[in-house]
Amino acid sequence: MPKIKTHRGAAKRFKKTATGKIRGWHAFKSHILGKKSAKRKRNLRKSSIIHESDAVQLRRLLPY
């Protein structure tokens, strides 16, 4: 059985935690920031754990 290649685009955007969960970053932080509150922009800086339903597909893209 050949090795599975890592999806390089996904590898640059998501990381696996030590427990196997997938960590990603928030969207809506690149432009049109004037109308967003400081609290909202501050919270968008932090990374977050990807929802389990989306993480199923990402595990196939990030096998290692």
PDB file with one MODEL, atoms N, CA, C and O in Angstrom:
MODEL        1
ATOM      1  N   MET A   1       0.849  -1.181   0.000  1.00  0.00           N
ATOM      2  CA  MET A   1       0.000   0.000   0.000  1.00  0.00           C
ATOM      3  C   MET A   1       0.895   1.246   0.000  1.00  0.00           C
ATOM      4  O   MET A   1       1.743   1.383   0.882  1.00  0.00           O
ATOM      5  N   PRO A   2       0.729   2.153  -0.962  1.00  0.00           N
ATOM      6  CA  PRO A   2       1.579   3.336  -1.004  1.00  0.00           C
ATOM      7  C   PRO A   2       1.218   4.330   0.099  1.00  0.00           C
ATOM      8  O   PRO A   2       0.126   4.305   0.666  1.00  0.00           O
ATOM      9  N   LYS A   3       2.170   5.192   0.372  1.00  0.00           N
ATOM     10  CA  LYS A   3       1.920   6.238   1.353  1.00  0.00           C
ATOM     11  C   LYS A   3       0.923   7.242   0.781  1.00  0.00           C
ATOM     12  O   LYS A   3       0.817   7.403  -0.434  1.00  0.00           O
ATOM     13  N   ILE A   4       0.199   7.911   1.667  1.00  0.00           N
ATOM     14  CA  ILE A   4      -0.764   8.934   1.248  1.00  0.00           C
ATOM     15  C   ILE A   4      -0.046  10.280   1.271  1.00  0.00           C
ATOM     16  O   ILE A   4       0.663  10.606   2.224  1.00  0.00           O
ATOM     17  N   LYS A   5      -0.243  11.059   0.202  1.00  0.00           N
ATOM     18  CA  LYS A   5       0.365  12.387   0.163  1.00  0.00           C
ATOM     19  C   LYS A   5      -0.461  13.361   0.986  1.00  0.00           C
ATOM     20  O   LYS A   5      -1.691  13.311   0.992  1.00  0.00           O
ATOM     21  N   THR A   6       0.244  14.251   1.684  1.00  0.00           N
ATOM     22  CA  THR A   6      -0.400  15.327   2.417  1.00  0.00           C
ATOM     23  C   THR A   6      -0.844  16.396   1.431  1.00  0.00           C
ATOM     24  O   THR A   6      -0.098  16.741   0.514  1.00  0.00           O
ATOM     25  N   HIS A   7      -2.045  16.922   1.608  1.00  0.00           N
ATOM     26  CA  HIS A   7      -2.535  18.016   0.778  1.00  0.00           C
ATOM     27  C   HIS A   7      -1.834  19.293   1.236  1.00  0.00           C
ATOM     28  O   HIS A   7      -2.074  19.773   2.343  1.00  0.00           O
ATOM     29  N   ARG A   8      -0.966  19.842   0.383  1.00  0.00           N
ATOM     30  CA  ARG A   8      -0.097  20.947   0.800  1.00  0.00           C
ATOM     31  C   ARG A   8      -0.882  22.220   1.105  1.00  0.00           C
ATOM     32  O   ARG A   8      -0.496  22.986   1.987  1.00  0.00           O
ATOM     33  N   GLY A   9      -1.980  22.452   0.386  1.00  0.00           N
ATOM     34  CA  GLY A   9      -2.792  23.634   0.667  1.00  0.00           C
ATOM     35  C   GLY A   9      -3.412  23.562   2.054  1.00  0.00           C
ATOM     36  O   GLY A   9      -3.454  24.558   2.776  1.00  0.00           O
ATOM     37  N   ALA A  10      -3.892  22.377   2.424  1.00  0.00           N
ATOM     38  CA  ALA A  10      -4.487  22.194   3.748  1.00  0.00           C
ATOM     39  C   ALA A  10      -3.415  22.250   4.835  1.00  0.00           C
ATOM     40  O   ALA A  10      -3.670  22.746   5.933  1.00  0.00           O
ATOM     41  N   ALA A  11      -2.223  21.746   4.536  1.00  0.00           N
ATOM     42  CA  ALA A  11      -1.141  21.729   5.529  1.00  0.00           C
ATOM     43  C   ALA A  11      -0.711  23.139   5.919  1.00  0.00           C
ATOM     44  O   ALA A  11      -0.258  23.364   7.041  1.00  0.00           O
ATOM     45  N   LYS A  12      -0.853  24.093   4.992  1.00  0.00           N
ATOM     46  CA  LYS A  12      -0.479  25.478   5.283  1.00  0.00           C
ATOM     47  C   LYS A  12      -1.548  26.202   6.088  1.00  0.00           C
ATOM     48  O   LYS A  12      -1.264  27.224   6.713  1.00  0.00           O
ATOM     49  N   ARG A  13      -2.769  25.688   6.080  1.00  0.00           N
ATOM     50  CA  ARG A  13      -3.883  26.374   6.735  1.00  0.00           C
ATOM     51  C   ARG A  13      -4.339  25.738   8.034  1.00  0.00           C
ATOM     52  O   ARG A  13      -4.956  26.406   8.865  1.00  0.00           O
ATOM     53  N   PHE A  14      -4.049  24.469   8.223  1.00  0.00           N
ATOM     54  CA  PHE A  14      -4.527  23.744   9.399  1.00  0.00           C
ATOM     55  C   PHE A  14      -3.383  22.981  10.043  1.00  0.00           C
ATOM     56  O   PHE A  14      -2.445  22.560   9.366  1.00  0.00           O
ATOM     57  N   LYS A  15      -3.465  22.804  11.363  1.00  0.00           N
ATOM     58  CA  LYS A  15      -2.464  22.038  12.108  1.00  0.00           C
ATOM     59  C   LYS A  15      -3.191  21.025  12.983  1.00  0.00           C
ATOM     60  O   LYS A  15      -4.302  21.275  13.451  1.00  0.00           O
ATOM     61  N   LYS A  16      -2.559  19.895  13.194  1.00  0.00           N
ATOM     62  CA  LYS A  16      -3.110  18.909  14.109  1.00  0.00           C
ATOM     63  C   LYS A  16      -2.598  19.192  15.516  1.00  0.00           C
ATOM     64  O   LYS A  16      -1.429  19.528  15.704  1.00  0.00           O
ATOM     65  N   THR A  17      -3.483  19.055  16.505  1.00  0.00           N
ATOM     66  CA  THR A  17      -3.064  19.204  17.894  1.00  0.00           C
ATOM     67  C   THR A  17      -2.533  17.860  18.381  1.00  0.00           C
ATOM     68  O   THR A  17      -2.622  16.857  17.674  1.00  0.00           O
ATOM     69  N   ALA A  18      -1.990  17.847  19.570  1.00  0.00           N
ATOM     70  CA  ALA A  18      -1.425  16.618  20.136  1.00  0.00           C
ATOM     71  C   ALA A  18      -2.502  15.556  20.344  1.00  0.00           C
ATOM     72  O   ALA A  18      -2.219  14.359  20.298  1.00  0.00           O
ATOM     73  N   THR A  19      -3.744  16.001  20.574  1.00  0.00           N
ATOM     74  CA  THR A  19      -4.825  15.048  20.802  1.00  0.00           C
ATOM     75  C   THR A  19      -5.505  14.611  19.503  1.00  0.00           C
ATOM     76  O   THR A  19      -6.429  13.796  19.528  1.00  0.00           O
ATOM     77  N   GLY A  20      -5.046  15.155  18.360  1.00  0.00           N
ATOM     78  CA  GLY A  20      -5.586  14.742  17.069  1.00  0.00           C
ATOM     79  C   GLY A  20      -6.668  15.640  16.508  1.00  0.00           C
ATOM     80  O   GLY A  20      -7.184  15.384  15.420  1.00  0.00           O
ATOM     81  N   LYS A  21      -7.022  16.697  17.241  1.00  0.00           N
ATOM     82  CA  LYS A  21      -8.010  17.636  16.726  1.00  0.00           C
ATOM     83  C   LYS A  21      -7.345  18.540  15.687  1.00  0.00           C
ATOM     84  O   LYS A  21      -6.119  18.642  15.644  1.00  0.00           O
ATOM     85  N   ILE A  22      -8.154  19.193  14.852  1.00  0.00           N
ATOM     86  CA  ILE A  22      -7.637  20.073  13.814  1.00  0.00           C
ATOM     87  C   ILE A  22      -7.844  21.524  14.244  1.00  0.00           C
ATOM     88  O   ILE A  22      -8.945  21.920  14.626  1.00  0.00           O
ATOM     89  N   ARG A  23      -6.769  22.308  14.175  1.00  0.00           N
ATOM     90  CA  ARG A  23      -6.818  23.714  14.561  1.00  0.00           C
ATOM     91  C   ARG A  23      -6.710  24.575  13.309  1.00  0.00           C
ATOM     92  O   ARG A  23      -5.867  24.328  12.446  1.00  0.00           O
ATOM     93  N   GLY A  24      -7.566  25.583  13.217  1.00  0.00           N
ATOM     94  CA  GLY A  24      -7.544  26.500  12.084  1.00  0.00           C
ATOM     95  C   GLY A  24      -7.742  27.923  12.562  1.00  0.00           C
ATOM     96  O   GLY A  24      -7.827  28.182  13.762  1.00  0.00           O
ATOM     97  N   TRP A  25      -7.815  28.842  11.616  1.00  0.00           N
ATOM     98  CA  TRP A  25      -7.950  30.250  11.951  1.00  0.00           C
ATOM     99  C   TRP A  25      -9.269  30.790  11.439  1.00  0.00           C
ATOM    100  O   TRP A  25      -9.870  30.229  10.523  1.00  0.00           O
ATOM    101  N   HIS A  26      -9.712  31.876  12.034  1.00  0.00           N
ATOM    102  CA  HIS A  26     -10.997  32.473  11.701  1.00  0.00           C
ATOM    103  C   HIS A  26     -10.949  33.188  10.355  1.00  0.00           C
ATOM    104  O   HIS A  26      -9.913  33.713   9.948  1.00  0.00           O
ATOM    105  N   ALA A  27     -12.086  33.197   9.680  1.00  0.00           N
ATOM    106  CA  ALA A  27     -12.253  33.979   8.462  1.00  0.00           C
ATOM    107  C   ALA A  27     -12.718  35.392   8.839  1.00  0.00           C
ATOM    108  O   ALA A  27     -12.872  35.703  10.020  1.00  0.00           O
ATOM    109  N   PHE A  28     -12.936  36.233   7.843  1.00  0.00           N
ATOM    110  CA  PHE A  28     -13.476  37.592   8.000  1.00  0.00           C
ATOM    111  C   PHE A  28     -12.521  38.532   8.732  1.00  0.00           C
ATOM    112  O   PHE A  28     -12.969  39.415   9.463  1.00  0.00           O
ATOM    113  N   LYS A  29     -11.213  38.355   8.546  1.00  0.00           N
ATOM    114  CA  LYS A  29     -10.253  39.197   9.254  1.00  0.00           C
ATOM    115  C   LYS A  29      -9.321  39.931   8.293  1.00  0.00           C
ATOM    116  O   LYS A  29      -8.351  40.547   8.735  1.00  0.00           O
ATOM    117  N   SER A  30      -9.599  39.879   6.973  1.00  0.00           N
ATOM    118  CA  SER A  30      -8.631  40.432   6.022  1.00  0.00           C
ATOM    119  C   SER A  30      -8.962  41.841   5.538  1.00  0.00           C
ATOM    120  O   SER A  30      -8.047  42.634   5.317  1.00  0.00           O
ATOM    121  N   HIS A  31     -10.236  42.175   5.368  1.00  0.00           N
ATOM    122  CA  HIS A  31     -10.584  43.516   4.886  1.00  0.00           C
ATOM    123  C   HIS A  31     -12.001  43.862   5.332  1.00  0.00           C
ATOM    124  O   HIS A  31     -12.697  43.031   5.915  1.00  0.00           O
ATOM    125  N   ILE A  32     -12.421  45.092   5.055  1.00  0.00           N
ATOM    126  CA  ILE A  32     -13.698  45.640   5.536  1.00  0.00           C
ATOM    127  C   ILE A  32     -13.760  45.528   7.065  1.00  0.00           C
ATOM    128  O   ILE A  32     -14.709  44.977   7.624  1.00  0.00           O
ATOM    129  N   LEU A  33     -12.732  46.059   7.723  1.00  0.00           N
ATOM    130  CA  LEU A  33     -12.631  45.919   9.174  1.00  0.00           C
ATOM    131  C   LEU A  33     -13.202  47.116   9.934  1.00  0.00           C
ATOM    132  O   LEU A  33     -13.369  47.057  11.152  1.00  0.00           O
ATOM    133  N   GLY A  34     -13.504  48.208   9.214  1.00  0.00           N
ATOM    134  CA  GLY A  34     -13.982  49.417   9.883  1.00  0.00           C
ATOM    135  C   GLY A  34     -15.298  49.232  10.595  1.00  0.00           C
ATOM    136  O   GLY A  34     -15.514  49.817  11.656  1.00  0.00           O
ATOM    137  N   LYS A  35     -16.195  48.420  10.027  1.00  0.00           N
ATOM    138  CA  LYS A  35     -17.520  48.235  10.631  1.00  0.00           C
ATOM    139  C   LYS A  35     -17.529  47.178  11.724  1.00  0.00           C
ATOM    140  O   LYS A  35     -18.527  47.030  12.429  1.00  0.00           O
ATOM    141  N   LYS A  36     -16.424  46.433  11.880  1.00  0.00           N
ATOM    142  CA  LYS A  36     -16.375  45.379  12.897  1.00  0.00           C
ATOM    143  C   LYS A  36     -15.837  45.958  14.203  1.00  0.00           C
ATOM    144  O   LYS A  36     -14.926  46.787  14.198  1.00  0.00           O
ATOM    145  N   SER A  37     -16.406  45.516  15.307  1.00  0.00           N
ATOM    146  CA  SER A  37     -15.999  46.045  16.608  1.00  0.00           C
ATOM    147  C   SER A  37     -14.606  45.542  16.976  1.00  0.00           C
ATOM    148  O   SER A  37     -14.133  44.533  16.452  1.00  0.00           O
ATOM    149  N   ALA A  38     -13.966  46.261  17.882  1.00  0.00           N
ATOM    150  CA  ALA A  38     -12.621  45.880  18.334  1.00  0.00           C
ATOM    151  C   ALA A  38     -12.654  44.511  19.002  1.00  0.00           C
ATOM    152  O   ALA A  38     -11.732  43.713  18.834  1.00  0.00           O
ATOM    153  N   LYS A  39     -13.711  44.239  19.755  1.00  0.00           N
ATOM    154  CA  LYS A  39     -13.832  42.945  20.428  1.00  0.00           C
ATOM    155  C   LYS A  39     -13.925  41.812  19.415  1.00  0.00           C
ATOM    156  O   LYS A  39     -13.308  40.760  19.585  1.00  0.00           O
ATOM    157  N   ARG A  40     -14.713  42.040  18.348  1.00  0.00           N
ATOM    158  CA  ARG A  40     -14.873  41.014  17.312  1.00  0.00           C
ATOM    159  C   ARG A  40     -13.548  40.757  16.601  1.00  0.00           C
ATOM    160  O   ARG A  40     -13.193  39.603  16.359  1.00  0.00           O
ATOM    161  N   LYS A  41     -12.809  41.821  16.263  1.00  0.00           N
ATOM    162  CA  LYS A  41     -11.527  41.660  15.569  1.00  0.00           C
ATOM    163  C   LYS A  41     -10.499  40.985  16.475  1.00  0.00           C
ATOM    164  O   LYS A  41      -9.692  40.177  16.014  1.00  0.00           O
ATOM    165  N   ARG A  42     -10.532  41.320  17.757  1.00  0.00           N
ATOM    166  CA  ARG A  42      -9.610  40.707  18.712  1.00  0.00           C
ATOM    167  C   ARG A  42      -9.870  39.211  18.821  1.00  0.00           C
ATOM    168  O   ARG A  42      -8.925  38.425  18.893  1.00  0.00           O
ATOM    169  N   ASN A  43     -11.132  38.808  18.836  1.00  0.00           N
ATOM    170  CA  ASN A  43     -11.470  37.391  18.935  1.00  0.00           C
ATOM    171  C   ASN A  43     -11.156  36.635  17.650  1.00  0.00           C
ATOM    172  O   ASN A  43     -10.899  35.432  17.693  1.00  0.00           O
ATOM    173  N   LEU A  44     -11.173  37.323  16.504  1.00  0.00           N
ATOM    174  CA  LEU A  44     -10.842  36.673  15.237  1.00  0.00           C
ATOM    175  C   LEU A  44      -9.356  36.363  15.113  1.00  0.00           C
ATOM    176  O   LEU A  44      -8.963  35.539  14.287  1.00  0.00           O
ATOM    177  N   ARG A  45      -8.519  37.020  15.931  1.00  0.00           N
ATOM    178  CA  ARG A  45      -7.076  36.750  15.889  1.00  0.00           C
ATOM    179  C   ARG A  45      -6.747  35.336  16.359  1.00  0.00           C
ATOM    180  O   ARG A  45      -5.797  34.722  15.875  1.00  0.00           O
ATOM    181  N   LYS A  46      -7.523  34.829  17.288  1.00  0.00           N
ATOM    182  CA  LYS A  46      -7.222  33.542  17.907  1.00  0.00           C
ATOM    183  C   LYS A  46      -7.555  32.398  16.959  1.00  0.00           C
ATOM    184  O   LYS A  46      -8.442  32.512  16.114  1.00  0.00           O
ATOM    185  N   SER A  47      -6.843  31.315  17.110  1.00  0.00           N
ATOM    186  CA  SER A  47      -7.181  30.121  16.339  1.00  0.00           C
ATOM    187  C   SER A  47      -8.321  29.394  17.040  1.00  0.00           C
ATOM    188  O   SER A  47      -8.638  29.685  18.194  1.00  0.00           O
ATOM    189  N   SER A  48      -8.928  28.454  16.341  1.00  0.00           N
ATOM    190  CA  SER A  48     -10.041  27.722  16.925  1.00  0.00           C
ATOM    191  C   SER A  48      -9.991  26.276  16.480  1.00  0.00           C
ATOM    192  O   SER A  48      -9.349  25.941  15.485  1.00  0.00           O
ATOM    193  N   ILE A  49     -10.671  25.425  17.222  1.00  0.00           N
ATOM    194  CA  ILE A  49     -10.764  24.015  16.865  1.00  0.00           C
ATOM    195  C   ILE A  49     -11.847  23.877  15.800  1.00  0.00           C
ATOM    196  O   ILE A  49     -12.952  24.394  15.965  1.00  0.00           O
ATOM    197  N   ILE A  50     -11.534  23.186  14.717  1.00  0.00           N
ATOM    198  CA  ILE A  50     -12.468  22.990  13.616  1.00  0.00           C
ATOM    199  C   ILE A  50     -13.562  22.011  14.055  1.00  0.00           C
ATOM    200  O   ILE A  50     -13.287  21.031  14.748  1.00  0.00           O
ATOM    201  N   HIS A  51     -14.777  22.281  13.652  1.00  0.00           N
ATOM    202  CA  HIS A  51     -15.917  21.435  14.026  1.00  0.00           C
ATOM    203  C   HIS A  51     -15.700  20.009  13.525  1.00  0.00           C
ATOM    204  O   HIS A  51     -15.116  19.796  12.463  1.00  0.00           O
ATOM    205  N   GLU A  52     -16.168  19.055  14.288  1.00  0.00           N
ATOM    206  CA  GLU A  52     -15.903  17.640  14.004  1.00  0.00           C
ATOM    207  C   GLU A  52     -16.409  17.213  12.626  1.00  0.00           C
ATOM    208  O   GLU A  52     -15.777  16.380  11.977  1.00  0.00           O
ATOM    209  N   SER A  53     -17.529  17.763  12.168  1.00  0.00           N
ATOM    210  CA  SER A  53     -18.054  17.390  10.859  1.00  0.00           C
ATOM    211  C   SER A  53     -17.129  17.832   9.724  1.00  0.00           C
ATOM    212  O   SER A  53     -17.057  17.161   8.694  1.00  0.00           O
ATOM    213  N   ASP A  54     -16.421  18.950   9.896  1.00  0.00           N
ATOM    214  CA  ASP A  54     -15.450  19.398   8.896  1.00  0.00           C
ATOM    215  C   ASP A  54     -14.111  18.696   9.081  1.00  0.00           C
ATOM    216  O   ASP A  54     -13.384  18.482   8.110  1.00  0.00           O
ATOM    217  N   ALA A  55     -13.780  18.340  10.313  1.00  0.00           N
ATOM    218  CA  ALA A  55     -12.494  17.714  10.611  1.00  0.00           C
ATOM    219  C   ALA A  55     -12.371  16.330   9.988  1.00  0.00           C
ATOM    220  O   ALA A  55     -11.261  15.864   9.732  1.00  0.00           O
ATOM    221  N   VAL A  56     -13.499  15.666   9.742  1.00  0.00           N
ATOM    222  CA  VAL A  56     -13.476  14.332   9.126  1.00  0.00           C
ATOM    223  C   VAL A  56     -12.801  14.396   7.760  1.00  0.00           C
ATOM    224  O   VAL A  56     -11.943  13.568   7.455  1.00  0.00           O
ATOM    225  N   GLN A  57     -13.177  15.366   6.942  1.00  0.00           N
ATOM    226  CA  GLN A  57     -12.572  15.510   5.615  1.00  0.00           C
ATOM    227  C   GLN A  57     -11.121  15.972   5.716  1.00  0.00           C
ATOM    228  O   GLN A  57     -10.273  15.534   4.938  1.00  0.00           O
ATOM    229  N   LEU A  58     -10.833  16.861   6.676  1.00  0.00           N
ATOM    230  CA  LEU A  58      -9.466  17.370   6.814  1.00  0.00           C
ATOM    231  C   LEU A  58      -8.503  16.268   7.256  1.00  0.00           C
ATOM    232  O   LEU A  58      -7.320  16.323   6.922  1.00  0.00           O
ATOM    233  N   ARG A  59      -8.979  15.283   7.991  1.00  0.00           N
ATOM    234  CA  ARG A  59      -8.095  14.186   8.406  1.00  0.00           C
ATOM    235  C   ARG A  59      -7.616  13.383   7.204  1.00  0.00           C
ATOM    236  O   ARG A  59      -6.516  12.831   7.222  1.00  0.00           O
ATOM    237  N   ARG A  60      -8.447  13.316   6.150  1.00  0.00           N
ATOM    238  CA  ARG A  60      -8.024  12.626   4.933  1.00  0.00           C
ATOM    239  C   ARG A  60      -6.964  13.442   4.187  1.00  0.00           C
ATOM    240  O   ARG A  60      -6.087  12.875   3.535  1.00  0.00           O
ATOM    241  N   LEU A  61      -7.046  14.778   4.284  1.00  0.00           N
ATOM    242  CA  LEU A  61      -6.077  15.636   3.608  1.00  0.00           C
ATOM    243  C   LEU A  61      -4.771  15.729   4.387  1.00  0.00           C
ATOM    244  O   LEU A  61      -3.716  15.976   3.803  1.00  0.00           O
ATOM    245  N   LEU A  62      -4.834  15.532   5.699  1.00  0.00           N
ATOM    246  CA  LEU A  62      -3.651  15.635   6.572  1.00  0.00           C
ATOM    247  C   LEU A  62      -3.421  14.299   7.274  1.00  0.00           C
ATOM    248  O   LEU A  62      -3.693  14.184   8.469  1.00  0.00           O
ATOM    249  N   PRO A  63      -2.935  13.301   6.571  1.00  0.00           N
ATOM    250  CA  PRO A  63      -2.843  11.971   7.180  1.00  0.00           C
ATOM    251  C   PRO A  63      -1.725  11.842   8.215  1.00  0.00           C
ATOM    252  O   PRO A  63      -1.774  10.935   9.046  1.00  0.00           O
ATOM    253  N   TYR A  64      -0.714  12.724   8.193  1.00  0.00           N
ATOM    254  CA  TYR A  64       0.441  12.556   9.094  1.00  0.00           C
ATOM    255  C   TYR A  64       0.617  13.743   9.999  1.00  0.00           C
ATOM    256  O   TYR A  64       1.537  13.765  10.816  1.00  0.00           O
TER     257      TYR A  64
ENDMDL
END
